[in-house]
Amino acid sequence: MNSDSLWSIFINACLINNFVLAYFLGICPFLGVSGKLGTATRMGGAVTFVMLVSSMCAFGIQLLLVQIDAPYLKLISFIAVIASTVQLVEMFIKKVSPILFRALGIFLPLITTNCAILALALFQTNKGYGFVQSIVYALGAGFGFTLALVLMAGLREKLELAKTPDLVKGTAITLMLAGLLSICFMGFAGLSN
């Protein structure tokens, strides 16, 4: 079991090693859903929930696979759990908020293939986190993912009101903003031990 404090695990996953801005995982929803603040916040919540459930399941699966001496089944097991969780979230959002369901569009089912969620499960098992540490790690990663989405959405909404040259409108300015956000988050590396 890893001896890192819960606070350092959370800060590490949220800021220092942000899945989107440091590891560049989960870029598709980061660029695709970050056009509007409301949509970005809700997508971040959905991804955080899937990360939390996947983290708890990954911890149990890892224990089971170690017991039966079948660690080679880890990857396929994690993928099955993530896909099932996303289907539950998709059905829930469709039932509770059809407007949000339409706003998230194709990006909601694509949470299944979001590499940030699979990376979370793999990273936490490789780091040897206990159950509570895994939950804190998932929450930190989810909040970090949401933070990246919300920051990008806020910047993109402000850019809609600004005069920008035609040369950098659209994808070009979005990618420049993503790079600048990533550089800014590199400053949090000084917080690590």
N, C-alpha and C positions, 0 to 999 in steps of 0.2 A: 504494500500500500504506500502511496505517495504521502509525504509529510508536509506538503505545501499548505499554508493557511487558506481558509475559504475565501477571505478577502483578496488575497494575492491571486488565487485562481480566477476569481471573477474579473478583477482588473486586467489580468493578463489576457483573458479571452475577449473582453469587451473593448479594450483600448490598445494595449501593447501589441498583441497578435490578432488584431481584428481580422476576421475571416475574409471580409471583402477587400479592405484597404491595405492589409499587410500580406495576406496569403493569396489574394485575387481569386477567391472561391465564391461562387454565387454571383458572378458578374451578370448573367442573363437577367435575373429579376432586378438587379441593381440598376442596370441601364434601361430595362424595359418598363418597369413599374414606377420609376422615380420621377415621373412627369408631374404628378399632383401629390400634394402633401397628404391628403386624406387616404388616397390609395396606397401610398408608400407606408403609412402608419399601419394600416390594416394588413398589408402584405407582411410587414415585419412581425406583427402579432401572430399571424398564421405560421410563419416560418419558426418563430420562437416556440410556439406550441408543439410543432412537429419535432423540433430539436429536443425539447424536453421529454416528450414521449419516447423518441428514438433513443435518447441517452439512457433512460431508465431501462428500456428493453435491451439495449446493447450491453448494459451491465449484467443483466440476468442471462442473456445469451452467452456472454463470455464465460461466466461461471459454469454454465451447463456444458459448453463445449470443452472447457478444461477438464471437467469431471469425466466426460465420456471420451476424452483424448481425441477430439476431432476439431482442432483449430483451423483446419483447412476449409471448414464450412462457415467461417466467420463472415466473409464478404457477402456471400449469397444470403445468409440469414439476415444481415443488416439491411440489405436491399429489400428483402421481402417485408420486413417490419416497417421500413420507411414508406414503401408503396402503400401498405395497408393503412398507415396513419394518415397519409395524404388523402386517401379515398374517404376516410371518415371526416376529415376537415372539409373536404370539398362538398360532401353531402350536407354537413352541418351548415356551412355558409350558404349553400343553395337554398336550404329550407328557411333559415333565419333572415338572410338578407340577399334577395335575388339581385338587387341593384349592385351590391358589392361583388357578387358572383360574376355579373356581366362586366364590371369595371376591371376585375383582375384578369378576366379572359383566359387566354392560353397559359398565362404565367402561373395560375393556381395548380393545374395538373403537372406543370413542369417543376413544381417543388419536389416531386418524386425523383427527378434527375438532377436536382440541385446538389452539386458536389460538396457544398458547405455542410450539408446534413450528413452525408456519408463520411466526410472527413472528420466531423465531430465525433461520430461513433468510433472511428478508427483511432483518432488521436487520444481519446479518453482511455481506451483500453490499452493502448501502447504506453501511456503515461502511468498506468497502474492506479488510477483513481478509485477510491471507494465509492459507495453508493451516494452519499451526501456530496462528496466532491464532484461526482459526475453530474449531479443535478445543478450544482452551482456553476460548473463549467458550461453546461448547456444554457443556463440562464444568462451567463456572461456573454456567450457567443451569440445568443438570440438578441440580447439588448444591443450588442455591438453591431449586428446585422441591421437591426432596426434603426440604430443611430446613423449608420452609413446611408441607408435609404432616405431617412428624413432629412439629413443634411443635403444630400444630392437633390431631393425634391424641392427643398426650400431655395436652393441656389438656382435650379431650373425655372422655378416660378418667378423669381426675381429677374432672371434673364429675359423672360418673355416681355417684361416692361422696359428693358434697356434697349438702347440702340446698339446693335452689333453689326459689324461689317458682314456683307453677304457671304464672304469667303469662309467665315467660321461659324455660320448658323447651323443649327441641327446637330448632327453627329459629331462634327469636329469640336465644337465648344463643349459638348457633353464629355467627350473623352479627355479634353484638356482639364475640365473641372475634376474629373475622376482622378487624374494624375496629381493635381494639386492637393486634393483631399488626402490622397495616399501619402504624399510628401509631408503634409501636416501631421498625419498620424504617426509618421516615423519619429516625430519628436517625443512620443510617449515611450519610446524604447529606453529612455533614461530612467523610467520608473521601475524597470525590472531589476532583479537582484544581480 
